[in-house]
Amino acid sequence: NVPRIKGSHNAVLSGMQAADHLIDALAADRSHDELSSYEAAWRSSAIGADLKKVRNVKPLWSKLGTFIGIPLGALDMWTNTFGFSLFGTLKHGKSDAASLKPAKDCKKIAYPKPDGVL
């Protein structure tokens, strides 16, 4: 086990895995198909193991609120260290794509100009 900065490291590793699967598909002259092997690969990797432990935190938080959902999510993460979950795998209720708004419906963020100092 290599220590990781979870989110950033997993994002980089998943990008590397996706690139590997893309290269394999292109090498096999499969330029227009779906990389169906990629999902099984990341789920069976260290990334999948990391994400499986925290899979219920956000659904519990969304359904039960902060004061009940977060402690139950923590309890679920703790039981996952022993290989089981009290809640199985909860669903979010809608896909990530369905939870987004078009950019035109959102307030533009006014970031400050760079000051040239690190």
Buried (B, 14 or more C-beta within 10 A) or exposed (E): EEEBEEEEBBEEBBEEBBEEBBEEBEEEEEEEEEBEEBEEBBEEBBBBEBBEBEBBBEBBBEBBEEEEBBEBBEBBBEBBEEEEBEBEEBEEEEEEEEEEEEEEEEEEEEEEEEEEEE
